Amino acid sequence: MIAFCRAAPWLALALTLAATPALAASGPPPGFVLSDDADLAFTSPDGATKLEQYVKDAGDWEVKWQVWARRGDQMTELKPEQGYGAGFRFTADSQWLVRMQKTGSGEQDLFLYHAENGTFVSATRKSLSDLAWAYFYGRPETKHFAKLDFHISANLLKGTEEAYRWLGVDWPNNRYLVISLAGQYDKHPKNTIMKGLGGWQCRYDLKTGTFDLPEIFAKENAEALKWEVKRE
């Protein structure tokens, strides 16, 4: 009886360990190889998070890319998986991250992530680019703008780290993103080389999750709506 009582704690520990699920391995699945392209490696301003991009070539022109955020021994995938590598920009406080994702020749989407529990997670249900396009087509002056069908691209203007001071503004730090939307029409008049939208800009508020149009964008936006390149 005494021997049984002394062994019980060890037996209980063994049963507990057996019932505890093994921790899942952190990192990309088999077949994905870390890219050695230095231009595809990014580090947050505070130095705590490193972004690594892994590629898998399945043959027949099927290439897949995954982005993983490494913080110490922890790795978290930044979804979605894509067919190309991506560029990234952090805010100066390392709390927000924008992914500039090539999706095809002359085409790009934007994805927004936020720092939570020591890693980055998606900050919006839809892509940031989808939200920006919805804002564009929902405005009174653009809701009847013909849908673009070629080289559709959402771009993040440089300046997130210094709150866009180069624009001559005095916005709060780590508050806004400036997005530029562009695209073309596949079919256009014969005397025109290209026609579409030429860099229409809007501002996204990271605090409220809303878009607006500062007055400084008015002139260029009006020109962007009439953008075309004529044949000589």
C-alpha positions in Angstrom: 0.0 0.0 0.0 2.8 2.4 0.9 4.7 1.6 -2.3 1.6 2.3 -4.3 1.2 5.7 -2.7 4.8 6.7 -3.4 4.5 5.7 -7.1 1.2 7.4 -7.7 2.6 10.9 -8.4 5.0 9.6 -11.1 2.1 7.6 -12.6 -0.1 10.7 -12.7 2.7 12.7 -14.3 3.2 10.0 -17.0 -0.6 9.9 -17.7 -0.7 13.7 -18.0 2.2 13.8 -20.5 0.6 11.1 -22.6 -2.6 13.0 -22.7 -0.9 16.3 -23.7 -0.8 16.9 -27.5 2.6 17.5 -29.0 3.3 21.0 -30.0 3.0 21.6 -33.8 6.2 22.3 -35.6 6.6 26.0 -36.3 7.7 27.0 -39.8 6.9 26.3 -43.5 5.8 22.8 -44.6 8.2 20.4 -46.5 9.2 21.5 -50.0 9.4 25.3 -49.2 12.9 26.7 -49.3 14.0 30.0 -47.8 14.7 32.6 -50.5 18.3 33.8 -50.6 17.2 37.1 -52.2 18.2 39.9 -49.8 15.5 42.1 -51.2 12.9 39.8 -49.8 14.1 39.8 -46.2 12.7 42.5 -43.9 13.1 43.4 -40.2 10.8 45.5 -38.1 12.2 48.9 -36.8 12.4 47.5 -33.3 14.4 44.5 -34.5 12.1 42.0 -32.9 10.5 40.6 -36.0 12.1 39.2 -39.1 10.1 38.4 -42.2 11.3 35.3 -44.2 9.9 34.3 -47.6 9.9 30.7 -48.6 9.3 29.4 -52.2 8.2 26.0 -53.5 8.6 25.1 -57.2 6.1 22.4 -58.0 7.0 22.3 -61.7 4.9 23.2 -64.7 5.3 26.9 -63.8 3.5 26.3 -60.5 5.4 28.4 -57.9 4.1 29.1 -54.4 5.4 31.6 -51.9 4.8 31.8 -48.1 5.8 34.6 -45.8 6.7 33.8 -42.2 7.3 36.2 -39.3 10.0 35.1 -37.0 10.2 36.4 -33.4 12.7 34.5 -31.4 11.8 30.8 -31.6 8.2 31.6 -32.7 7.2 31.6 -36.4 3.8 32.6 -37.7 2.7 32.5 -41.4 1.4 35.8 -42.8 -1.4 34.6 -45.1 -2.4 34.4 -47.9 0.0 32.1 -49.8 0.8 33.7 -53.2 2.5 33.1 -56.5 5.2 35.8 -56.1 7.4 37.2 -53.4 6.3 40.4 -51.7 7.6 43.7 -50.4 6.8 45.0 -46.9 6.8 48.3 -45.0 6.4 48.7 -41.2 5.2 51.7 -39.3 7.9 53.3 -37.1 6.4 51.8 -33.9 6.6 48.2 -35.4 2.8 47.8 -34.7 1.6 47.8 -38.3 2.8 46.0 -41.4 1.7 46.4 -45.1 2.4 43.7 -47.6 2.8 44.8 -51.2 2.0 41.7 -53.1 2.6 41.3 -56.8 -0.2 39.3 -58.4 0.8 39.5 -62.1 2.5 41.6 -64.6 1.9 45.2 -63.5 -0.6 44.2 -60.9 -0.5 44.4 -57.1 -2.6 43.9 -54.0 -2.1 45.2 -50.5 -2.6 43.3 -47.2 -2.5 44.9 -43.7 -1.3 43.2 -40.5 -1.2 44.3 -36.9 1.0 43.2 -34.0 -0.8 41.0 -31.5 0.5 38.7 -28.8 4.1 38.8 -30.1 3.4 38.3 -33.8 1.5 39.8 -36.7 -2.1 38.9 -37.7 -4.4 40.1 -40.5 -5.9 43.4 -39.6 -8.8 43.4 -42.0 -11.2 40.7 -43.3 -10.7 41.8 -46.9 -7.4 42.8 -48.4 -6.5 46.5 -47.9 -6.5 46.9 -51.7 -10.0 45.6 -52.0 -11.1 48.1 -49.3 -9.4 50.9 -51.1 -11.0 50.1 -54.4 -14.4 49.8 -52.8 -13.8 53.3 -51.3 -12.8 54.6 -54.8 -15.9 53.3 -56.6 -18.2 54.4 -53.7 -17.4 58.1 -53.9 -19.8 60.5 -55.7 -17.2 61.6 -58.3 -15.9 58.1 -59.1 -18.9 55.7 -58.7 -19.6 55.9 -62.4 -15.9 55.5 -63.4 -15.7 52.6 -65.8 -14.3 49.4 -64.3 -10.6 48.8 -65.1 -9.6 45.5 -66.5 -5.8 45.6 -67.1 -2.7 46.2 -64.9 -4.9 46.9 -61.8 -2.6 47.9 -59.0 -2.8 49.2 -55.4 0.4 50.8 -54.2 1.6 52.0 -50.8 3.4 55.4 -51.0 6.8 55.5 -49.3 6.8 57.3 -46.0 5.1 55.1 -43.4 8.1 55.2 -41.1 8.2 59.1 -41.0 4.5 59.8 -41.3 4.8 61.1 -44.8 6.7 64.2 -43.9 8.1 64.4 -47.4 4.5 65.4 -48.5 4.8 68.5 -46.4 2.2 67.3 -43.9 2.2 67.2 -40.1 0.2 64.0 -39.5 0.5 62.0 -36.2 3.2 59.3 -36.2 2.0 55.7 -37.0 -1.5 56.8 -37.9 -2.0 56.9 -41.7 -1.2 55.0 -44.8 -1.3 56.7 -48.3 -2.5 54.4 -51.0 -2.3 55.0 -54.8 -4.7 53.2 -57.1 -4.0 52.7 -60.8 -5.1 50.6 -63.8 -5.8 50.5 -67.5 -8.4 49.5 -70.0 -7.5 46.6 -72.3 -9.5 48.2 -75.1 -9.2 51.9 -75.9 -9.2 54.3 -78.9 -6.7 53.6 -81.7 -5.0 57.0 -81.2 -4.3 56.1 -77.5 -1.5 53.9 -76.2 -2.8 53.6 -72.7 -5.9 54.8 -70.9 -7.3 54.3 -67.4 -6.6 55.6 -63.9 -3.2 57.2 -63.2 -2.4 57.1 -59.5 -5.5 58.2 -57.6 -4.5 58.7 -53.9 -6.4 58.2 -50.7 -5.5 58.0 -47.0 -6.3 55.1 -44.6 -6.6 55.8 -40.9 -5.1 52.9 -38.9 -6.8 54.1 -35.7 -10.4 54.2 -37.1 -10.1 51.8 -40.1 -11.6 54.4 -42.5 -10.5 56.2 -45.7 -10.5 59.9 -46.5 -9.2 62.4 -49.0 -7.0 65.1 -47.7 -7.1 68.3 -49.8 -3.5 67.9 -50.9 -4.6 65.0 -53.1 -7.3 66.9 -54.9 -5.4 68.3 -57.9 -3.5 65.1 -58.7 -6.6 63.0 -58.2 -8.5 65.0 -60.7 -5.8 64.5 -63.3 -5.6 60.8 -62.4 -9.2 60.3 -63.5 -8.4 61.6 -67.0 -5.1 59.8 -67.4 -4.2 58.6 -70.9 -1.1 58.3 -73.1 -1.8 59.5 -76.7 0.0 58.1 -79.8 2.4 60.7 -81.4 
